[in-house]
């Protein structure tokens, strides 16, 4: 497996500390998925890092074989959660459900880890609930504060707990969306969660589910920022090690299929049957077997062959192709498949923070969404395929003008006119 394999053998499992787990998928050397390139740096070579994934048979934790320091990836960040309408609607529903289920009032305190631009905490604040965000990316933390969301600009870790308790107090609810995957020192992170949580408080974490990743060939959700790819079996062991206990779990459709787990201090709540049922499903579906992961690696290779064949065929027929979106997952897909400017003319994205820059690796220009209709490519490859319906709805004029969309995952396909 090359350099990634050799470096994996030099370290131990990031969860249980056991021997270095074996690699089941090697995506090669790629740039950081959120390291968007300034136009003036177009001729400069991208810095790349090995991207390979391994499975620990001891604690069932799926993890990168080699990690990159969080400081390198998250001190400045290009992803602003509020630019997706569907994700904002998801966040509003999440806040409402937490308030109702856990009886949160104006006397309650909600702490969000990796709070981004305040996309979630705004809905608690509107209900008169005290909030505090913890966000390490300075550019995003500033936006949150400008929107009136109190935000500490730091990484959430043991060293930050004292300041949080002093400024805010212990939390009735600690929320974290798509953050558990980003923390290499996961044992210390969860111990810090326990320290910042009230004795009867709840920690709720939502993250893309490894079961969906395997079932739907979602390999593009693998990138350096995502150190871990979780099953409930792995989460349960990590929580127990930190003095926490998973007492409930929910499945959600966001990000191509996610799991929301609820934790409390051990012994504080009965275990809901949904958690036990999902653990049994994971055994039945082979998620505790290395062979399942090895077969996934073979499926990814086939998807690459199909997608490249489809795009190559369209180009051979004289069709013009662009892309829609500039998500991190799209950069994994393009770089692993070797798809660049020889195939795609450009991409478009709603975020002004990305417009005018280039995608890392492929160096596709990122333009405003209006350019899709203005330049009228025959096809547009949807990189954030998990919100394909939202994108098609926004681009009705492009479809009416004859444009067609391609969804790459789980099986590359051209959408029917107006479909998703």
C-alpha positions in Angstrom: 0.0 0.0 0.0 3.0 2.3 -0.2 3.8 5.2 2.1 0.4 5.3 3.8 0.7 1.6 4.7 4.3 2.0 6.1 3.3 5.0 8.2 0.2 3.2 9.5 2.4 0.3 10.7 4.5 2.8 12.8 1.6 3.7 15.0 -1.4 2.3 16.9 -5.2 2.4 16.8 -6.4 5.9 17.7 -9.3 4.4 19.6 -8.2 1.4 21.7 -4.4 1.8 21.4 -4.0 -1.7 19.8 -1.8 -2.6 16.9 -2.1 -0.5 13.8 -5.2 -1.7 11.9 -4.9 -2.9 8.3 -5.8 -0.7 5.4 -8.8 -1.6 3.2 -8.9 1.4 0.9 -6.1 3.6 -0.4 -7.1 6.7 -2.3 -3.6 7.9 -3.0 -2.0 11.2 -2.2 -4.5 14.1 -2.4 -4.6 17.8 -1.3 -6.6 18.7 1.8 -10.2 18.7 0.6 -10.9 22.2 1.9 -7.6 23.8 0.8 -9.1 25.9 -2.0 -6.6 27.5 -4.2 -6.3 31.3 -4.9 -6.3 32.1 -8.6 -2.9 33.7 -8.4 -1.5 30.4 -7.1 -2.9 28.3 -9.9 0.6 27.2 -11.1 1.9 26.3 -7.7 1.8 22.6 -6.9 -0.7 21.5 -4.3 0.6 20.0 -1.0 -0.6 16.5 -0.8 -0.9 13.8 1.9 -1.6 10.1 1.9 -5.3 9.2 2.1 -5.9 5.6 3.2 -8.5 4.1 5.5 -8.1 1.2 8.0 -10.4 -0.9 10.2 -9.5 -2.0 13.8 -10.8 -5.5 14.5 -10.3 -4.9 18.2 -12.6 -1.9 18.8 -14.3 -1.6 15.3 -13.1 1.9 14.7 -12.6 2.9 11.1 -9.9 5.5 10.8 -7.4 7.2 8.6 -4.0 5.4 8.4 -2.3 8.7 8.6 -3.6 12.0 10.1 -2.9 15.7 9.4 -2.9 18.1 12.4 -6.2 19.8 13.1 -4.5 23.2 13.3 -3.4 22.8 9.7 -7.0 22.1 8.5 -9.3 24.1 10.8 -7.7 27.4 11.8 -9.2 28.9 8.6 -12.0 27.0 7.0 -14.0 27.4 3.8 -17.2 25.6 4.7 -20.1 27.8 6.0 -23.1 25.7 7.1 -25.7 28.4 6.4 -25.3 28.2 2.6 -27.3 25.1 2.4 -31.1 25.7 2.7 -31.8 22.0 3.4 -29.2 21.9 6.1 -30.6 25.0 7.8 -34.0 23.4 7.7 -32.5 20.2 9.3 -30.8 22.3 12.0 -34.1 24.1 12.8 -35.9 20.8 13.2 -33.0 19.4 15.3 -33.2 22.4 17.7 -37.0 22.1 18.1 -36.8 18.4 18.8 -34.0 18.8 21.4 -35.9 21.6 23.2 -39.1 19.6 23.3 -37.5 16.2 24.2 -35.2 17.5 27.0 -37.4 20.2 28.3 -35.0 23.1 27.7 -36.0 26.5 29.0 -34.6 30.0 29.4 -32.8 28.6 32.4 -31.0 26.0 30.3 -27.6 26.2 28.6 -26.7 24.7 25.2 -23.1 24.3 24.2 -22.2 23.5 20.5 -18.8 22.1 19.6 -17.6 23.1 16.1 -20.5 25.5 15.9 -19.5 27.0 12.5 -21.4 30.2 11.7 -24.2 29.8 14.3 -26.4 27.9 11.9 -27.8 25.7 14.8 -27.4 27.8 17.9 -29.5 30.7 16.4 -32.6 28.5 16.7 -32.0 27.9 20.5 -31.2 31.6 21.0 -34.5 32.6 19.4 -36.3 30.5 22.0 -34.5 32.4 24.8 -32.1 29.7 25.7 -28.5 30.5 26.6 -26.0 29.4 24.0 -22.2 29.2 23.5 -20.4 28.0 20.4 -16.9 26.6 20.3 -15.3 27.1 16.8 -11.6 26.9 16.0 -11.8 28.6 12.5 -11.2 32.3 13.1 -12.9 33.4 9.9 -16.1 31.4 10.7 -16.1 32.3 14.4 -16.1 36.0 13.5 -19.2 35.5 11.3 -21.0 33.8 14.1 -20.2 36.6 16.6 -21.4 39.2 14.0 -24.7 37.3 13.9 -25.0 37.6 17.7 -24.0 34.0 18.6 -21.4 34.0 21.5 -18.5 32.0 20.2 -15.2 30.9 21.7 -12.5 30.7 19.1 -10.6 27.6 20.1 -10.5 23.8 19.8 -12.7 21.9 22.2 -10.4 19.9 24.4 -9.5 19.3 28.0 -7.6 22.6 28.2 -10.6 24.6 27.1 -13.1 23.1 29.6 -12.0 25.4 32.5 -12.7 28.6 30.4 -16.0 27.2 29.3 -17.2 26.4 32.8 -16.0 29.8 34.0 -17.7 31.8 31.3 -20.7 29.7 30.6 -21.1 27.0 33.2 -21.8 23.3 32.6 -24.2 22.5 29.9 -27.7 20.9 29.9 -27.1 20.0 26.3 -23.9 19.6 24.3 -24.4 19.3 20.6 -22.0 18.4 17.9 -22.8 17.9 14.2 -20.1 16.3 12.0 -17.4 16.9 14.6 -16.7 13.5 16.1 -15.1 12.5 12.8 -12.6 15.4 12.9 -10.9 14.8 16.3 -7.8 12.5 16.3 -7.5 12.6 20.1 -11.0 11.2 20.4 -10.6 9.7 23.9 -9.6 13.0 25.4 -12.3 14.8 23.5 -15.1 12.7 24.9 -13.6 13.0 28.4 -13.8 16.8 28.0 -17.4 16.4 26.9 -18.1 14.5 30.2 -16.4 17.3 32.2 -18.4 20.1 30.6 -21.8 18.3 30.9 -24.2 18.7 33.8 -24.8 15.5 35.9 -28.1 14.9 34.2 -27.1 16.7 30.9 -27.2 15.2 27.4 -24.6 15.1 24.7 -26.0 14.7 21.2 -23.7 14.0 18.2 -24.7 13.5 14.6 -22.3 12.1 12.0 -22.3 10.3 8.7 -22.9 6.6 9.3 -20.4 4.0 8.2 -23.3 1.6 7.3 -24.6 4.1 4.7 -21.0 4.8 3.4 -20.5 1.1 2.8 -24.0 0.4 1.4 -24.0 3.3 -1.0 -20.3 3.5 -2.0 -20.0 6.9 -0.4 -16.2 6.9 -0.6 -16.1 10.6 -1.4 -17.0 11.4 2.2 -13.5 10.2 3.0 -11.0 13.0 3.3 -8.3 14.2 5.7 -10.6 16.3 7.9 -12.6 13.1 8.6 -10.2 11.0 10.7 -13.0 8.5 11.7 -16.0 6.8 10.1 -18.2 5.5 12.9 -20.4 2.6 13.6 -22.4 2.6 16.7 -20.3 -0.4 17.9 -17.2 1.8 17.8 -19.0 4.8 19.4 -20.3 2.7 22.3 -16.8 1.7 23.3 -15.4 5.2 23.0 -18.2 6.6 25.1 -17.8 4.0 27.8 -14.0 4.7 28.0 -14.9 8.4 28.8 -17.4 7.6 31.5 -20.4 8.2 29.2 -23.1 5.9 27.9 -25.0 5.8 24.7 -28.7 5.7 25.7 -30.4 6.3 22.4 -29.8 6.6 18.6 -31.7 8.0 15.6 -31.1 7.6 11.9 -31.3 10.7 9.7 -31.1 11.2 5.9 -28.7 14.2 6.1 -25.3 13.9 4.4 -26.3 10.7 2.6 -27.3 8.9 5.8 -26.3 9.8 9.3 -26.7 8.6 12.9 -27.5 10.8 15.9 -26.4 9.4 19.2 -27.4 10.6 22.6 -25.0 10.2 25.6 -25.3 10.8 29.3 -23.0 10.1 32.3 -23.1 6.4 32.9 -26.1 5.0 34.8 -28.2 8.2 34.3 -30.7 6.9 31.8 -32.1 3.5 30.6 -30.9 2.3 27.3 -33.5 2.7 24.5 -34.1 -0.4 22.4 -33.2 1.4 19.2 -29.5 1.4 20.3 -29.5 -2.3 21.0 -31.2 -3.0 17.7 -28.7 -1.1 15.7 -25.8 -2.9 17.3 -27.4 -6.2 16.3 -27.9 -4.9 12.7 -24.2 -4.0 12.5 -23.2 -7.6 13.4 -25.7 -9.0 10.8 -24.5 -6.6 8.1 -20.9 -7.5 8.5 -19.7 -4.1 10.0 -17.6 -6.0 12.5 -15.8 -7.9 9.9 -12.7 -6.8 7.9 -13.9 -8.6 4.8 -16.9 -6.2 4.5 -14.5 -3.3 4.3 -12.2 -5.0 1.9 -15.1 -5.7 -0.5 -16.0 -2.0 -0.2 -12.6 -1.1 -1.6 -13.3 -3.2 -4.7 -16.7 -1.5 -5.1 -15.0 1.9 -5.1 -12.6 0.9 -7.9 -15.6 -0.2 -10.0 -17.4 3.1 -9.4 -14.3 5.0 -10.5 -14.2 3.0 -13.7 -17.9 3.5 -14.5 -17.8 7.3 -13.8 -14.7 7.9 -15.9 -16.2 5.7 -18.7 -19.4 7.7 -18.7 -17.7 11.1 -18.7 -15.2 10.0 -21.3 -18.0 8.7 -23.6 -19.8 12.1 -23.3 -16.6 14.0 -24.2 -16.0 11.7 -27.1 -19.5 12.6 -28.4 -18.6 16.3 -28.3 -20.6 17.1 -25.1 -19.5 19.9 -22.8 -19.4 19.0 -19.1 -19.1 21.2 -16.0 -19.7 20.5 -12.3 -22.1 21.8 -9.7 -20.7 22.5 -6.2 -17.4 22.8 -4.5 -17.8 20.5 -1.5 -15.0 18.7 0.2 -16.4 15.4 -0.9 -16.3 16.5 -4.5 -12.5 17.0 -4.2 -12.0 13.5 -3.0 -14.1 12.2 -5.9 -12.3 14.2 -8.6 -8.8 13.6 -7.3 -9.2 9.9 -6.8 -10.8 9.5 -10.2 -8.3 11.7 -11.9 -11.0 14.0 -13.3 -9.8 17.6 -14.0 -9.9 20.4 -16.6 -9.5 18.0 -19.5 -13.0 16.7 -18.7 -14.9 19.4 -16.8 -14.9 23.1 -17.9 -15.6 24.7 -14.5 -17.8 24.3 -11.4 -20.3 26.6 -9.6 -21.0 27.1 -6.0 -23.4 29.3 -3.9 -20.7 30.2 -1.3 -19.0 33.6 -2.1 -16.2 32.4 0.1 -15.3 29.8 -2.6 -16.2 31.7 -5.7 -13.1 33.0 -7.6 -10.9 30.2 -6.2 -9.9 26.9 -7.7 -10.6 23.3 -6.5 -7.6 21.7 -4.8 -6.0 19.2 -7.1 -8.2 19.5 -10.2 -7.9 23.3 -10.2 -11.4 23.8 -11.7 -12.5 27.4 -11.5 -15.3 28.0 -9.0 -17.9 30.4 -10.4 -21.3 31.7 -9.3 -24.3 29.5 -9.9 -25.7 31.8 -12.5 -22.8 30.8 -14.8 -24.3 27.4 -15.3 -27.2 28.8 -17.3 -25.0 31.5 -18.8 -22.4 29.1 -20.2 -24.9 26.3 -20.9 -22.7 23.1 -20.7 -24.6 20.0 -21.8 -24.1 18.3 -18.5 -23.3 19.2 -14.9 -21.8 16.7 -12.5 -23.4 17.2 -9.1 -20.6 16.9 -6.5 -22.7 17.5 -3.4 -25.0 14.6 -4.6 -26.6 14.4 -1.1 -28.6 17.6 -1.9 -29.2 16.9 -5.6 -32.9 17.6 -5.2 -32.2 21.0 -3.8 -29.8 21.8 -6.6 -32.1 20.7 -9.4 -34.8 22.8 -7.9 -32.6 25.9 -7.9 -31.5 25.3 -11.5 -34.9 24.8 -13.2 -33.9 27.3 -15.9 -30.8 25.4 -16.7 -32.8 22.2 -17.1 -35.5 23.9 -19.2 -32.7 25.2 -21.4 -31.7 21.5 -22.1 -29.0 21.0 -19.4 -28.7 17.6 -17.7 -27.4 16.7 -14.3 -25.2 13.7 -13.5 -25.2 12.1 -10.0 -21.9 10.1 -9.4 -22.8 8.1 -6.3 -23.7 5.3 -5.6 -24.0 4.5 -9.3 -23.2 7.2 -11.9 -26.4 8.1 -13.7 -27.9 11.0 -15.7 -31.0 12.4 -14.1 -34.2 12.5 -16.1 -35.1 16.0 -17.0 -36.4 17.7 -13.9 -35.7 14.7 -11.7 -33.5 14.1 -8.7 
